[in-house]
Amino acid sequence: MRLAIVGGGAAGMMASVFAAGRGIAVDLYERNEKTGKKLYITGKGRCNLTNACDMEELLGSVKSNPKFLYSAFYGFTNRDTMDFFEQEGLRLKVERGNRVFPESDRSADVLDTLRHAMKKAGVQVHLNSCVERIRREGDLFFLDIQGGKTAEADKVIVATGGLSYASTGSTGDGYRFAEELGLKVTECCPSLVPFCIREDFVKDLQGLALKNIAIRVLDGKKILCEDFGELLFTHFGVSGPVILTASSMCGKKAQEKELKLKLDLKPALTMEQLDARILREFEAAKNRKFANVASAFFPAKLTPVMVALSGISPDKKVNEITKEERQRFLYNMKELELTIMGLRGYNEAVITKGGVSVKEISPATMESKKVPGLYFIGEVLDLDAVTGGFNLQIAWSTAVAAAGHACR
């Protein structure tokens, strides 16, 4: 039997190792000049390859169709992922939030480990081989490859990824393959992606990172998501871990309408406690200018923005500030409001939300219910999770499920 795997990213590479390891002939077709181009840049080049949390948190971190992954996650757990890489000689470490990284902090070492495992298992890797079409004729599949070549296979695993980072080869081919073979594809949008913000003052804050802040995204009065952590201001809006996570929860809605993003810059203090602190600062510097005293609350880059938003003259002495002015200053610290105008594009998105409908796929095997012998794994499926190594665990688990069944 011959198995063809289309796509040499995380899911495709892992599937090839497990399938070839069972003694069948495996051909992996990758459109780029090397495998794993997107994996190389994940985790800012460090590769957060899974998360060492318990199974409840693992499933809870999946935002689209988590129930579909129950069988795959239990069939190849996050612990199994760690064991696989360690048995292949890669030393790992666990960091804040149970994020798992190679001890070397080099994604290249993760790739080298996978490539070595593929070579050891006997996978035939075909680079610069762009599959343009997958055809089913009788009991066989035929892959039309750019340049006029055709390859034959008994079974096919599609691991082409989504639409994010097109420069790495994620061009949505898998969605087209699925539709041409009669499968449904759900609407796609960028996910784990920065927000575009209307307010001009964010440009003045470009490059400023705020740690330990709380955020809320609202649709009118309805809270769509809440989080706590680090935020980064950019020339177009906001990014950072809390924003990427928020985009996975309400990104589709952010494309349809304006949403409000509220920042609590001092989440450790209640309104009353923060007001008491402001009064203490004002009392200790009665005759100083407001702008100088305000700098005690914020990083240097943020101070002039918060002073301007307060509506208080920067030169006004703090002993002349009214209660109403102080309350407005306090409110902006606890409820700094920004307007979300939409999402940045796929080239800045970590993953794609949407994809091949999981209703078309067997959850235990990743095989198409309509086309026997055809499998879909990884990001090409309508599955996505928050940041922290969870999306790569989806890739590993679905890959092993498909490889195991395809070998039968």
RASUL-V785818 format. One record per residue. N is the residue number from 1. RES is the residue in one letter. SS is DSSP state (a for helix, b for strand, c for the rest). Layout:
# RASUL-V785818
{{N | RES | SS} {N | RES | SS}}
This chain:
# RASUL-V785818
{{1 | M | c} {2 | R | b} {3 | L | b} {4 | A | b} {5 | I | b} {6 | V | b} {7 | G | c} {8 | G | c} {9 | G | c} {10 | A | a} {11 | A | a} {12 | G | a} {13 | M | a} {14 | M | a} {15 | A | a} {16 | S | a} {17 | V | a} {18 | F | a} {19 | A | a} {20 | A | a} {21 | G | c} {22 | R | c} {23 | G | c} {24 | I | c} {25 | A | b} {26 | V | b} {27 | D | b} {28 | L | b} {29 | Y | b} {30 | E | c} {31 | R | c} {32 | N | c} {33 | E | c} {34 | K | c} {35 | T | c} {36 | G | c} {37 | K | a} {38 | K | a} {39 | L | a} {40 | Y | a} {41 | I | a} {42 | T | a} {43 | G | a} {44 | K | a} {45 | G | a} {46 | R | c} {47 | C | c} {48 | N | c} {49 | L | c} {50 | T | b} {51 | N | b} {52 | A | c} {53 | C | c} {54 | D | c} {55 | M | a} {56 | E | a} {57 | E | a} {58 | L | a} {59 | L | a} {60 | G | a} {61 | S | c} {62 | V | b} {63 | K | b} {64 | S | b} {65 | N | c} {66 | P | a} {67 | K | a} {68 | F | a} {69 | L | a} {70 | Y | a} {71 | S | a} {72 | A | a} {73 | F | a} {74 | Y | a} {75 | G | a} {76 | F | c} {77 | T | c} {78 | N | a} {79 | R | a} {80 | D | a} {81 | T | a} {82 | M | a} {83 | D | a} {84 | F | a} {85 | F | a} {86 | E | a} {87 | Q | a} {88 | E | c} {89 | G | c} {90 | L | c} {91 | R | c} {92 | L | b} {93 | K | b} {94 | V | b} {95 | E | b} {96 | R | a} {97 | G | a} {98 | N | a} {99 | R | b} {100 | V | b} {101 | F | b} {102 | P | b} {103 | E | c} {104 | S | c} {105 | D | c} {106 | R | c} {107 | S | a} {108 | A | a} {109 | D | a} {110 | V | a} {111 | L | a} {112 | D | a} {113 | T | a} {114 | L | a} {115 | R | a} {116 | H | a} {117 | A | a} {118 | M | a} {119 | K | a} {120 | K | a} {121 | A | a} {122 | G | c} {123 | V | c} {124 | Q | b} {125 | V | b} {126 | H | b} {127 | L | c} {128 | N | c} {129 | S | c} {130 | C | c} {131 | V | b} {132 | E | b} {133 | R | b} {134 | I | b} {135 | R | b} {136 | R | b} {137 | E | b} {138 | G | c} {139 | D | c} {140 | L | b} {141 | F | b} {142 | F | b} {143 | L | b} {144 | D | b} {145 | I | b} {146 | Q | c} {147 | G | c} {148 | G | c} {149 | K | b} {150 | T | b} {151 | A | b} {152 | E | b} {153 | A | b} {154 | D | c} {155 | K | b} {156 | V | b} {157 | I | b} {158 | V | b} {159 | A | c} {160 | T | c} {161 | G | c} {162 | G | c} {163 | L | c} {164 | S | c} {165 | Y | c} {166 | A | a} {167 | S | a} {168 | T | a} {169 | G | c} {170 | S | c} {171 | T | c} {172 | G | c} {173 | D | a} {174 | G | a} {175 | Y | a} {176 | R | a} {177 | F | a} {178 | A | a} {179 | E | a} {180 | E | a} {181 | L | c} {182 | G | c} {183 | L | c} {184 | K | c} {185 | V | b} {186 | T | c} {187 | E | c} {188 | C | c} {189 | C | b} {190 | P | b} {191 | S | b} {192 | L | c} {193 | V | c} {194 | P | c} {195 | F | b} {196 | C | b} {197 | I | b} {198 | R | c} {199 | E | c} {200 | D | c} {201 | F | a} {202 | V | a} {203 | K | a} {204 | D | a} {205 | L | c} {206 | Q | c} {207 | G | c} {208 | L | c} {209 | A | b} {210 | L | b} {211 | K | b} {212 | N | b} {213 | I | b} {214 | A | b} {215 | I | b} {216 | R | b} {217 | V | b} {218 | L | b} {219 | D | b} {220 | G | c} {221 | K | c} {222 | K | b} {223 | I | b} {224 | L | b} {225 | C | b} {226 | E | b} {227 | D | b} {228 | F | b} {229 | G | b} {230 | E | b} {231 | L | b} {232 | L | b} {233 | F | b} {234 | T | c} {235 | H | c} {236 | F | c} {237 | G | b} {238 | V | b} {239 | S | b} {240 | G | c} {241 | P | a} {242 | V | a} {243 | I | a} {244 | L | a} {245 | T | a} {246 | A | a} {247 | S | a} {248 | S | a} {249 | M | a} {250 | C | a} {251 | G | a} {252 | K | a} {253 | K | a} {254 | A | a} {255 | Q | a} {256 | E | a} {257 | K | c} {258 | E | c} {259 | L | b} {260 | K | b} {261 | L | b} {262 | K | b} {263 | L | b} {264 | D | b} {265 | L | c} {266 | K | c} {267 | P | c} {268 | A | c} {269 | L | c} {270 | T | c} {271 | M | a} {272 | E | a} {273 | Q | a} {274 | L | a} {275 | D | a} {276 | A | a} {277 | R | a} {278 | I | a} {279 | L | a} {280 | R | a} {281 | E | a} {282 | F | a} {283 | E | a} {284 | A | a} {285 | A | c} {286 | K | c} {287 | N | c} {288 | R | c} {289 | K | b} {290 | F | a} {291 | A | a} {292 | N | a} {293 | V | a} {294 | A | a} {295 | S | c} {296 | A | c} {297 | F | c} {298 | F | c} {299 | P | c} {300 | A | a} {301 | K | a} {302 | L | a} {303 | T | a} {304 | P | a} {305 | V | a} {306 | M | a} {307 | V | a} {308 | A | a} {309 | L | a} {310 | S | a} {311 | G | c} {312 | I | c} {313 | S | c} {314 | P | c} {315 | D | c} {316 | K | c} {317 | K | b} {318 | V | a} {319 | N | a} {320 | E | a} {321 | I | c} {322 | T | c} {323 | K | a} {324 | E | a} {325 | E | a} {326 | R | a} {327 | Q | a} {328 | R | a} {329 | F | a} {330 | L | a} {331 | Y | a} {332 | N | a} {333 | M | a} {334 | K | a} {335 | E | c} {336 | L | b} {337 | E | b} {338 | L | b} {339 | T | b} {340 | I | b} {341 | M | b} {342 | G | b} {343 | L | b} {344 | R | c} {345 | G | c} {346 | Y | a} {347 | N | a} {348 | E | a} {349 | A | c} {350 | V | c} {351 | I | b} {352 | T | b} {353 | K | b} {354 | G | c} {355 | G | c} {356 | V | b} {357 | S | c} {358 | V | a} {359 | K | a} {360 | E | a} {361 | I | b} {362 | S | c} {363 | P | c} {364 | A | c} {365 | T | c} {366 | M | c} {367 | E | b} {368 | S | b} {369 | K | c} {370 | K | c} {371 | V | c} {372 | P | c} {373 | G | c} {374 | L | b} {375 | Y | b} {376 | F | b} {377 | I | c} {378 | G | a} {379 | E | a} {380 | V | a} {381 | L | b} {382 | D | c} {383 | L | c} {384 | D | b} {385 | A | b} {386 | V | c} {387 | T | c} {388 | G | c} {389 | G | c} {390 | F | a} {391 | N | a} {392 | L | a} {393 | Q | a} {394 | I | a} {395 | A | a} {396 | W | a} {397 | S | a} {398 | T | a} {399 | A | a} {400 | V | a} {401 | A | a} {402 | A | a} {403 | A | a} {404 | G | a} {405 | H | a} {406 | A | a} {407 | C | c} {408 | R | c}}
